[in-house]
Amino acid sequence: MVGIYFIIDTLIQLSAFFGNTWLHLSMYMLSLIPFTLTSLPIVFLIIYILTGNKYMGAAVSSVFLIFSFLYIYTILVTRDINLITTQWGWITSSNSNIANTIYLSGLFIVPTSMILGLLTIFLLKHISKYRKYKICLSFYSISIVYDFLLLSSISQTGELMIASKILIFLGVVLGYFANFPPRVVKTKYFPSISTID
């Protein structure tokens, strides 16, 4: 979802470069779909880890799908969109208090709290260091990407938008290192794993 969002975001910035306002707003509306649906796989993963039941994960995720639909519908109906021109490009965000409340309360606060809660559980749990490294770093990366994805979408300055996207990239890199630890990390902290490799 994050990859799809940034493909569309690239098209948004290209439309700004060429001065095409209609394409810019159209791509912004399209970007709302992956932007709001990002919470669904996160919630599914957390519920599945906690319960081991994929049907339960799908059921809980469907609740967040309703919030996603309400958020997009509210923006489409109100058309309360803020378009800011900066030297870094055009910044587009929603001015609708109802839509922003739906996103923050339904699609941001709850998944973020679930991530932090599960992260705390695994930090305190007695499991192997290597497994704890992979799980906790994965949740750190998800949290960073998810939090700064929101910041990128509501930023009012070009500098804040660029900074948030750099931090999103950092979160993606951490996610890669969670699944594929650098050799120096494996050798220094997990010598038994590196020996097996």
One Martini backbone bead per residue (centre of mass of N, CA, C, O) as a GRO file, in nm:
protein
  197
    1MET     BB    1   0.058   0.063  -0.021
    2VAL     BB    2   0.296   0.254   0.001
    3GLY     BB    3   0.396   0.218  -0.290
    4ILE     BB    4   0.137   0.316  -0.429
    5TYR     BB    5   0.128   0.594  -0.299
    6PHE     BB    6   0.414   0.689  -0.421
    7ILE     BB    7   0.338   0.667  -0.714
    8ILE     BB    8   0.111   0.877  -0.699
    9ASP     BB    9   0.287   1.103  -0.574
   10THR     BB   10   0.466   1.136  -0.822
   11LEU     BB   11   0.233   1.230  -1.008
   12ILE     BB   12   0.167   1.478  -0.841
   13GLN     BB   13   0.446   1.623  -0.878
   14LEU     BB   14   0.438   1.625  -1.188
   15SER     BB   15   0.180   1.797  -1.212
   16ALA     BB   16   0.310   2.040  -1.071
   17PHE     BB   17   0.542   2.086  -1.272
   18PHE     BB   18   0.318   2.123  -1.520
   19GLY     BB   19   0.051   2.269  -1.400
   20ASN     BB   20  -0.175   2.034  -1.332
   21THR     BB   21  -0.450   2.056  -1.141
   22TRP     BB   22  -0.645   1.828  -1.221
   23LEU     BB   23  -0.440   1.594  -1.191
   24HIS     BB   24  -0.363   1.650  -0.902
   25LEU     BB   25  -0.648   1.607  -0.773
   26SER     BB   26  -0.696   1.324  -0.888
   27MET     BB   27  -0.446   1.189  -0.752
   28TYR     BB   28  -0.529   1.258  -0.466
   29MET     BB   29  -0.789   1.093  -0.462
   30LEU     BB   30  -0.644   0.823  -0.529
   31SER     BB   31  -0.446   0.826  -0.274
   32LEU     BB   32  -0.666   0.765  -0.053
   33ILE     BB   33  -0.678   0.461  -0.077
   34PRO     BB   34  -0.390   0.369   0.024
   35PHE     BB   35  -0.383   0.556   0.273
   36THR     BB   36  -0.631   0.412   0.427
   37LEU     BB   37  -0.545   0.096   0.374
   38THR     BB   38  -0.286   0.062   0.553
   39SER     BB   39  -0.430  -0.037   0.824
   40LEU     BB   40  -0.533  -0.324   0.754
   41PRO     BB   41  -0.270  -0.507   0.757
   42ILE     BB   42  -0.189  -0.424   1.040
   43VAL     BB   43  -0.436  -0.531   1.193
   44PHE     BB   44  -0.427  -0.819   1.089
   45LEU     BB   45  -0.146  -0.891   1.201
   46ILE     BB   46  -0.203  -0.839   1.501
   47ILE     BB   47  -0.448  -1.028   1.536
   48TYR     BB   48  -0.301  -1.284   1.437
   49ILE     BB   49  -0.081  -1.288   1.655
   50LEU     BB   50  -0.280  -1.293   1.906
   51THR     BB   51  -0.488  -1.540   1.788
   52GLY     BB   52  -0.437  -1.713   1.507
   53ASN     BB   53  -0.685  -1.571   1.344
   54LYS     BB   54  -0.770  -1.478   1.023
   55TYR     BB   55  -1.075  -1.415   1.055
   56MET     BB   56  -1.047  -1.210   1.279
   57GLY     BB   57  -0.862  -1.017   1.120
   58ALA     BB   58  -1.069  -0.963   0.890
   59ALA     BB   59  -1.298  -0.851   1.069
   60VAL     BB   60  -1.146  -0.610   1.194
   61SER     BB   61  -1.053  -0.482   0.923
   62SER     BB   62  -1.345  -0.415   0.819
   63VAL     BB   63  -1.387  -0.177   1.010
   64PHE     BB   64  -1.159   0.000   0.877
   65LEU     BB   65  -1.294   0.006   0.600
   66ILE     BB   66  -1.524   0.191   0.686
   67PHE     BB   67  -1.347   0.434   0.762
   68SER     BB   68  -1.225   0.469   0.482
   69PHE     BB   69  -1.488   0.527   0.335
   70LEU     BB   70  -1.574   0.775   0.506
   71TYR     BB   71  -1.330   0.952   0.443
   72ILE     BB   72  -1.358   0.963   0.133
   73TYR     BB   73  -1.654   1.055   0.121
   74THR     BB   74  -1.619   1.325   0.274
   75ILE     BB   75  -1.423   1.454   0.070
   76LEU     BB   76  -1.605   1.429  -0.183
   77VAL     BB   77  -1.841   1.600  -0.065
   78THR     BB   78  -1.688   1.863   0.048
   79ARG     BB   79  -1.419   1.961  -0.105
   80ASP     BB   80  -1.204   2.026   0.140
   81ILE     BB   81  -0.924   2.155  -0.015
   82ASN     BB   82  -0.572   2.207   0.022
   83LEU     BB   83  -0.362   2.428  -0.184
   84ILE     BB   84  -0.005   2.437  -0.187
   85THR     BB   85   0.262   2.651  -0.285
   86THR     BB   86   0.598   2.546  -0.336
   87GLN     BB   87   0.937   2.488  -0.400
   88TRP     BB   88   0.869   2.160  -0.370
   89GLY     BB   89   0.561   2.201  -0.436
   90TRP     BB   90   0.258   2.051  -0.396
   91ILE     BB   91   0.013   2.079  -0.131
   92THR     BB   92  -0.223   1.833  -0.013
   93SER     BB   93  -0.525   1.879   0.191
   94SER     BB   94  -0.751   1.842   0.441
   95ASN     BB   95  -1.021   2.063   0.585
   96SER     BB   96  -1.190   1.842   0.714
   97ASN     BB   97  -1.290   1.772   1.030
   98ILE     BB   98  -1.438   1.507   0.988
   99ALA     BB   99  -1.223   1.352   0.827
  100ASN     BB  100  -0.989   1.389   1.033
  101THR     BB  101  -1.135   1.246   1.267
  102ILE     BB  102  -1.172   0.973   1.132
  103TYR     BB  103  -0.873   0.914   1.091
  104LEU     BB  104  -0.755   0.953   1.376
  105SER     BB  105  -0.962   0.766   1.537
  106GLY     BB  106  -0.984   0.509   1.324
  107LEU     BB  107  -0.678   0.498   1.153
  108PHE     BB  108  -0.447   0.579   1.381
  109ILE     BB  109  -0.464   0.542   1.693
  110VAL     BB  110  -0.532   0.239   1.708
  111PRO     BB  111  -0.298   0.109   1.541
  112THR     BB  112  -0.068   0.246   1.700
  113SER     BB  113  -0.140   0.122   1.975
  114MET     BB  114  -0.110  -0.172   1.882
  115ILE     BB  115   0.187  -0.159   1.807
  116LEU     BB  116   0.300  -0.063   2.085
  117GLY     BB  117   0.182  -0.295   2.251
  118LEU     BB  118   0.319  -0.532   2.098
  119LEU     BB  119   0.607  -0.431   2.133
  120THR     BB  120   0.612  -0.449   2.442
  121ILE     BB  121   0.558  -0.751   2.465
  122PHE     BB  122   0.821  -0.842   2.306
  123LEU     BB  123   1.027  -0.699   2.491
  124LEU     BB  124   0.926  -0.873   2.755
  125LYS     BB  125   0.970  -1.128   2.616
  126HIS     BB  126   1.096  -1.466   2.626
  127ILE     BB  127   1.316  -1.457   2.365
  128SER     BB  128   1.505  -1.458   2.120
  129LYS     BB  129   1.710  -1.217   2.001
  130TYR     BB  130   1.659  -1.258   1.699
  131ARG     BB  131   1.350  -1.252   1.709
  132LYS     BB  132   1.326  -0.979   1.852
  133TYR     BB  133   1.467  -0.814   1.637
  134LYS     BB  134   1.272  -0.870   1.399
  135ILE     BB  135   1.003  -0.786   1.530
  136CYS     BB  136   1.072  -0.502   1.649
  137LEU     BB  137   1.186  -0.373   1.388
  138SER     BB  138   0.928  -0.408   1.227
  139PHE     BB  139   0.750  -0.228   1.413
  140TYR     BB  140   0.918   0.024   1.391
  141SER     BB  141   0.888   0.060   1.084
  142ILE     BB  142   0.581   0.076   1.076
  143SER     BB  143   0.554   0.321   1.263
  144ILE     BB  144   0.719   0.522   1.100
  145VAL     BB  145   0.564   0.507   0.834
  146TYR     BB  146   0.278   0.568   0.944
  147ASP     BB  147   0.333   0.841   1.088
  148PHE     BB  148   0.478   0.992   0.835
  149LEU     BB  149   0.241   0.964   0.642
  150LEU     BB  150   0.063   1.161   0.790
  151LEU     BB  151   0.259   1.403   0.795
  152SER     BB  152   0.277   1.426   0.485
  153SER     BB  153  -0.040   1.484   0.442
  154ILE     BB  154  -0.037   1.755   0.661
  155SER     BB  155   0.164   1.926   0.549
  156GLN     BB  156   0.248   2.294   0.508
  157THR     BB  157   0.546   2.230   0.417
  158GLY     BB  158   0.811   2.139   0.226
  159GLU     BB  159   1.010   2.052   0.449
  160LEU     BB  160   0.817   1.857   0.598
  161MET     BB  161   0.762   1.672   0.359
  162ILE     BB  162   1.055   1.581   0.306
  163ALA     BB  163   1.122   1.477   0.592
  164SER     BB  164   0.897   1.259   0.605
  165LYS     BB  165   0.999   1.096   0.353
  166ILE     BB  166   1.274   1.024   0.468
  167LEU     BB  167   1.158   0.866   0.717
  168ILE     BB  168   1.008   0.658   0.552
  169PHE     BB  169   1.260   0.542   0.421
  170LEU     BB  170   1.387   0.456   0.688
  171GLY     BB  171   1.161   0.254   0.759
  172VAL     BB  172   1.210   0.069   0.514
  173VAL     BB  173   1.503  -0.004   0.583
  174LEU     BB  174   1.439  -0.133   0.857
  175GLY     BB  175   1.260  -0.355   0.736
  176TYR     BB  176   1.488  -0.489   0.579
  177PHE     BB  177   1.680  -0.540   0.830
  178ALA     BB  178   1.480  -0.725   0.978
  179ASN     BB  179   1.497  -0.958   0.744
  180PHE     BB  180   1.811  -0.845   0.660
  181PRO     BB  181   2.070  -0.863   0.826
  182PRO     BB  182   2.358  -0.751   0.871
  183ARG     BB  183   2.656  -0.905   0.903
  184VAL     BB  184   2.763  -0.740   1.148
  185VAL     BB  185   2.520  -0.806   1.330
  186LYS     BB  186   2.532  -1.117   1.320
  187THR     BB  187   2.828  -1.145   1.424
  188LYS     BB  188   2.802  -0.976   1.697
  189TYR     BB  189   2.495  -1.076   1.814
  190PHE     BB  190   2.458  -1.357   1.609
  191PRO     BB  191   2.674  -1.603   1.582
  192SER     BB  192   2.495  -1.859   1.543
  193ILE     BB  193   2.356  -1.763   1.284
  194SER     BB  194   2.611  -1.703   1.110
  195THR     BB  195   2.712  -1.998   1.118
  196ILE     BB  196   2.473  -2.124   0.970
  197ASP     BB  197   2.505  -1.931   0.712
   0.00000   0.00000   0.00000
